Amino acid sequence: MLGAGMVGRAMARELSKNHQVTATDIDAKSLDKLGTFPGIRRSLLDVTDPAALSGAITDSDIVVSAVPGFLGLQTMTEVIRQKKDMVDISFMPEDPEHLDELARRNGVTVVMDCGVAPGMPNYIVGFHNERMQIEEVEYMVGGLPKVRVWPFEYKAPFSPCDVIEEYTRPARFVEKGVTVTKPAMSDAEHIHFSEIGTLEAFNTDGLRSLIRTMKHIPDMKEKTLRYPGHIKLIQALREAGFLESEPVSINGTGVSPLDFTSRILFKAWKLADEEPEFTVMRVILRGEEQGTRREIMYDLFDEYDPVEKISSMARTTGFTATGTAEMILSGLFRGKGVFPPELVGRHEECFNFIIRYLKERNVNYRVSIRDL
């Protein structure tokens, strides 16, 4: 297990129920939080050190990576070089498609972007793409604290720099068969959810591999969900220059505004270990199935687990990844190369496995179908 943050720890705990697990992180304090779980071996590791990473995974049957996005590609490359199967949730800014040939040559299976989103929408699209002529894909997702605290009304269960990446990376979507790029946080709209009321949805770059693998689908878009008003604050920070990476000189010292902002927001956005929060997602597919135009909708609403003391975002993200790891370990999915989840979910037995695995852990996707 590479990375022992909030999501990484949840994955290590889940996998340790059936396997011998080694959890690694560069931060001893993060590893210390796994100290009460005797089935988990803990080890300090800097994944940017190839020799140390190689030594840490040499006896592993599979590697599950939950490192920050900016370390994702480098880490995946080294794991493939070490000929280890891998499941990755790092949400790296790069497309690792070019590593597919290396993974094939080394005879390993790598599933990328394997969290709640990207991840589960990919599984869903891949499954239904084999069974209907999809004309439109739309999904929206967000993880939020139950208690709204001014000014941001937001908490991050993972690194703030990865959240800011969502707010700054241009958003790609597909409209009438053409890939269109707009600024992140554009096209804001209000969406009502029965469990929690009205949230604000805005463009982010969450389609990722679907743009490449599902290019025959004429319309696809993804949006992030936040409490209304949050995004105006982030847009103000962006316009004022607080999200710029180019250093500015302060008393002769170069300081990156983005690094400074991330440091400040780390404290403001830090999700407490037992803080109530929830994950909400809606995936909508429209198209023709068996001669009938219909809409298929998957809804997820998941909350913090007070018994296991695991956040909803850790559960919904982490268990998608651990389920995929179990799928590979069991031999259910045997493909060699780098795969986005939609190319795994196209197989009915794999899709049913992941849905069943999540349901057994009380992560439930509610499906509704209506003819158009």
C-alpha positions in Angstrom: 0.0 0.0 0.0 1.7 3.2 -1.2 0.3 6.2 0.8 -1.3 6.1 4.2 -3.5 9.2 4.2 -7.1 9.0 5.0 -8.0 6.9 1.9 -4.8 4.9 1.9 -5.4 3.8 5.6 -9.0 2.7 4.8 -7.7 0.6 1.9 -4.9 -1.0 4.0 -7.4 -1.9 6.8 -9.8 -3.4 4.3 -7.2 -5.5 2.5 -5.7 -6.7 5.8 -8.9 -8.6 6.5 -7.8 -11.2 3.9 -4.2 -10.4 3.0 -0.9 -9.5 4.5 -0.5 -5.8 4.0 2.5 -3.4 4.1 1.4 0.2 4.4 4.0 2.8 3.4 4.2 6.6 3.6 6.8 9.3 4.0 4.9 10.7 7.0 5.4 8.6 10.2 2.3 10.3 11.8 0.1 8.9 9.1 1.5 5.4 9.6 1.1 5.7 13.4 -2.7 5.8 12.9 -2.5 2.2 11.7 -0.7 1.1 14.8 -3.8 -0.5 16.4 -4.2 -2.9 13.4 -1.8 -5.7 14.0 -2.3 -7.3 10.6 -0.7 -4.3 8.9 3.1 -3.8 8.6 4.2 -0.2 8.5 7.2 1.2 6.7 8.5 4.7 6.0 9.0 5.2 2.3 9.9 8.0 -0.1 8.3 6.8 -3.4 10.6 9.2 -5.3 13.5 7.0 -4.4 13.5 4.2 -7.0 15.7 1.9 -5.0 13.6 2.3 -1.9 10.4 1.8 -3.8 11.8 -1.3 -5.5 12.8 -2.7 -2.1 9.4 -1.9 -0.5 7.4 -3.8 -3.2 9.7 -6.6 -4.1 7.7 -9.3 -2.2 4.3 -7.9 -3.1 1.6 -9.7 -5.2 -0.1 -6.4 -6.0 0.6 -2.7 -5.3 -2.2 -0.3 -4.5 -1.2 3.4 -4.9 -2.8 6.3 -3.1 0.1 8.9 -3.6 -0.7 12.5 -4.4 -1.4 13.2 -8.1 1.9 14.9 -8.8 3.7 11.7 -7.8 1.3 9.4 -9.7 3.0 8.9 -13.0 6.5 8.5 -11.7 5.3 6.0 -9.1 3.3 4.0 -11.7 6.2 3.8 -14.1 8.5 2.4 -11.4 6.0 -0.2 -10.2 5.6 -1.4 -13.8 9.3 -1.6 -14.2 9.4 -3.8 -11.1 6.8 -6.1 -12.9 4.1 -5.7 -10.2 0.4 -5.6 -10.8 -1.1 -2.3 -9.7 -4.3 -0.4 -8.8 -4.0 3.4 -8.8 -6.2 6.2 -7.4 -3.6 9.1 -7.6 -5.7 11.1 -10.1 -2.4 12.1 -11.9 -2.6 15.1 -14.3 -0.9 13.1 -17.0 -2.5 10.3 -19.2 -0.5 7.1 -18.5 -1.7 5.5 -21.8 1.9 5.5 -23.0 2.8 3.1 -20.2 0.5 0.4 -21.7 3.2 -1.1 -23.9 5.7 -1.2 -21.0 3.1 -3.0 -18.8 2.3 -5.5 -21.6 6.0 -6.3 -22.1 6.4 -6.8 -18.3 3.3 -8.9 -18.2 1.5 -6.8 -15.5 -2.0 -5.6 -15.0 -2.5 -1.9 -14.1 -5.9 -0.3 -13.5 -5.7 3.5 -13.3 -8.2 6.1 -12.0 -9.8 3.5 -9.8 -11.7 5.6 -7.2 -15.2 6.8 -6.8 -14.8 9.3 -9.7 -13.1 8.8 -11.9 -13.6 5.1 -11.3 -17.2 4.0 -10.8 -18.7 6.1 -13.6 -16.1 4.5 -15.9 -17.1 1.0 -14.7 -20.8 2.0 -15.3 -20.2 3.4 -18.8 -18.0 0.5 -19.8 -20.7 -2.0 -18.7 -23.6 -0.3 -20.4 -21.6 0.5 -23.6 -21.7 -3.2 -24.3 -25.4 -3.3 -24.0 -26.8 -0.1 -25.4 -26.0 2.6 -27.9 -25.1 5.4 -25.5 -25.9 8.9 -26.8 -25.2 10.9 -23.7 -23.2 10.5 -20.5 -23.5 13.0 -17.6 -22.2 12.6 -14.1 -21.6 14.8 -11.1 -19.9 14.0 -7.9 -18.8 15.6 -4.6 -17.6 14.9 -1.1 -18.7 17.4 1.5 -18.8 17.9 5.3 -22.2 17.6 6.9 -21.6 20.8 8.9 -21.2 23.9 6.8 -18.4 26.1 8.2 -17.8 29.5 6.8 -16.1 30.6 4.6 -15.4 27.6 2.4 -18.0 25.1 3.6 -15.7 22.4 2.4 -13.3 19.8 3.8 -10.8 17.6 1.8 -10.2 14.0 2.8 -7.0 14.1 0.6 -4.3 16.6 -0.3 -5.6 20.2 -0.9 -3.1 20.4 -3.9 -5.1 17.7 -5.6 -8.3 19.5 -5.0 -6.8 22.8 -6.4 -5.7 20.8 -9.4 -9.4 20.1 -10.1 -10.1 23.9 -9.9 -7.3 24.9 -12.2 -7.0 22.1 -14.8 -9.0 23.0 -17.9 -12.2 20.9 -18.2 -12.7 18.8 -21.2 -16.1 17.5 -22.3 -17.6 16.1 -25.5 -20.4 17.9 -27.3 -21.8 16.6 -30.6 -18.8 14.4 -31.1 -16.3 17.2 -30.6 -14.0 17.5 -27.6 -14.5 21.0 -26.1 -12.3 22.7 -23.5 -13.6 25.2 -21.0 -12.1 26.7 -17.9 -12.5 24.7 -14.7 -15.4 26.0 -12.5 -17.4 27.2 -15.5 -21.1 26.6 -16.3 -22.2 26.5 -12.7 -25.7 25.2 -12.1 -27.8 24.2 -9.1 -28.9 20.6 -8.7 -31.3 19.2 -6.1 -30.6 16.0 -4.2 -33.3 14.6 -1.9 -30.9 13.6 0.8 -29.1 17.0 1.2 -30.9 19.7 -0.8 -29.4 22.0 -3.4 -25.7 21.8 -4.4 -23.8 23.7 -7.1 -22.3 21.8 -10.0 -19.5 23.1 -12.2 -17.2 21.9 -14.9 -14.1 19.9 -14.0 -11.8 17.6 -15.9 -13.3 14.3 -14.7 -14.0 12.5 -18.0 -10.3 11.7 -18.5 -9.9 8.3 -20.3 -13.6 8.2 -21.4 -12.8 10.9 -24.0 -10.4 8.5 -25.6 -12.0 5.1 -25.0 -15.7 6.2 -25.6 -15.1 8.6 -28.5 -18.2 7.2 -30.3 -20.5 8.7 -27.6 -21.5 12.1 -29.0 -22.1 13.9 -25.6 -20.3 13.5 -22.4 -19.7 15.8 -19.4 -18.6 15.7 -15.8 -19.2 18.2 -13.0 -18.0 18.6 -9.4 -20.5 19.3 -6.6 -20.1 21.8 -3.8 -22.3 23.8 -1.5 -23.6 26.9 -3.3 -21.2 29.8 -2.9 -18.0 27.8 -2.5 -16.9 28.1 -6.0 -17.1 31.9 -6.0 -14.5 32.0 -3.3 -12.2 29.8 -5.3 -12.7 31.8 -8.4 -11.8 35.0 -6.5 -8.6 33.3 -5.3 -7.8 32.3 -8.9 -8.5 35.8 -10.3 -6.4 37.4 -7.6 -3.4 35.2 -8.5 -3.4 32.9 -5.4 -3.4 29.8 -7.6 -0.5 30.7 -9.8 2.6 28.5 -9.6 5.1 31.0 -10.8 7.1 32.3 -7.8 6.8 35.9 -6.7 9.6 37.7 -4.8 8.9 38.6 -1.2 11.7 40.3 0.5 14.1 38.7 -1.9 12.7 35.2 -1.5 10.7 33.5 -4.3 7.4 32.1 -3.1 4.9 30.2 -5.2 1.4 31.6 -4.6 0.0 28.1 -5.2 2.3 26.5 -2.6 1.4 29.3 -0.1 -2.4 28.9 -0.7 -2.2 25.1 -0.5 -0.4 25.4 2.9 -3.1 27.7 4.2 -6.0 25.7 2.9 -4.5 22.5 4.3 -5.5 23.7 7.7 -8.8 25.2 6.7 -9.8 22.1 4.7 -8.5 19.4 6.9 -11.1 16.8 7.6 -11.0 15.6 11.2 -10.7 11.8 11.6 -14.2 11.4 13.0 -15.9 14.4 11.3 -19.3 13.5 9.7 -19.3 13.9 5.9 -20.9 12.4 2.9 -20.3 11.5 -0.8 -23.0 12.1 -3.4 -22.8 11.1 -7.0 -25.2 10.8 -9.9 -24.4 9.1 -13.2 -26.9 9.4 -16.1 -26.8 7.5 -19.4 -29.2 8.1 -22.2 -29.4 6.1 -25.4 -31.1 3.2 -27.2 -31.3 -0.3 -25.6 -33.1 -3.2 -27.3 -34.9 -0.8 -29.7 -36.1 1.6 -26.9 -34.7 5.0 -26.0 -34.1 5.1 -22.3 -32.4 6.8 -19.4 -30.4 4.8 -16.8 -29.5 6.7 -13.6 -27.1 5.5 -10.9 -27.4 7.5 -7.6 -25.0 7.2 -4.7 -25.3 8.8 -1.3 -22.9 7.5 1.4 -22.0 8.9 4.8 -19.2 8.6 7.4 -19.2 5.2 9.1 -19.2 5.9 12.8 -18.6 2.2 13.7 -15.5 1.6 11.6 -14.6 5.3 11.8 -13.9 5.6 8.1 -14.9 8.6 6.0 -17.4 8.2 3.2 -14.8 9.5 0.7 -12.3 6.9 1.9 -15.0 4.2 1.7 -16.4 5.0 -1.7 -12.9 5.7 -3.2 -10.9 3.1 -1.4 -13.3 0.2 -1.7 -13.6 0.6 -5.4 -9.8 0.2 -5.5 -9.6 -2.7 -3.1 -12.4 -4.4 -4.9 -10.5 -4.1 -8.1 -7.3 -5.4 -6.4 -9.3 -8.4 -5.2 -10.6 -8.9 -8.8 -7.0 -9.1 -10.1 -5.7 -11.3 -7.3 -8.6 -13.7 -7.8 -7.8 -14.0 -11.5 -11.2 -12.7 -12.6 -9.5 -9.9 -14.6 -6.4 -11.1 -16.4 -5.7 -8.4 -19.0 -2.1 -7.2 -19.4 -1.4 -3.5 -19.8 -2.7 -0.2 -18.4 -6.5 -0.2 -18.2 -9.0 2.5 -17.3 -11.9 1.1 -15.4 -14.3 1.2 -18.3 -12.3 -1.4 -20.1 -12.6 -3.7 -17.0 -16.3 -3.0 -16.4 -17.2 -3.9 -20.0 -16.9 -7.5 -18.8 -20.2 -8.4 -17.1 -18.5 -10.6 -14.4 -16.1 -7.8 -13.5 -18.8 -5.2 -13.3 -21.1 -7.4 -11.2 -18.1 -8.3 -8.9 -17.4 -4.6 -8.1 -21.1 -3.7 -7.5 -21.5 -6.7 -5.3 -18.2 -6.0 -3.4 -19.3 -2.5 -2.7 -22.8 -3.5 -1.6 -21.3 -6.0 0.9 -19.6 -3.0 2.4 -22.8 -0.9 2.4 -21.7 1.3 -0.5 -24.9 1.2 -2.5 -25.7 2.5 -6.0 -29.4 3.0 -6.6 -30.4 2.3 -10.2 -33.5 3.8 -11.9 -34.5 3.2 -15.5 -37.1 5.1 -17.5 -38.1 5.0 -21.1 -37.8 8.3 -23.0 
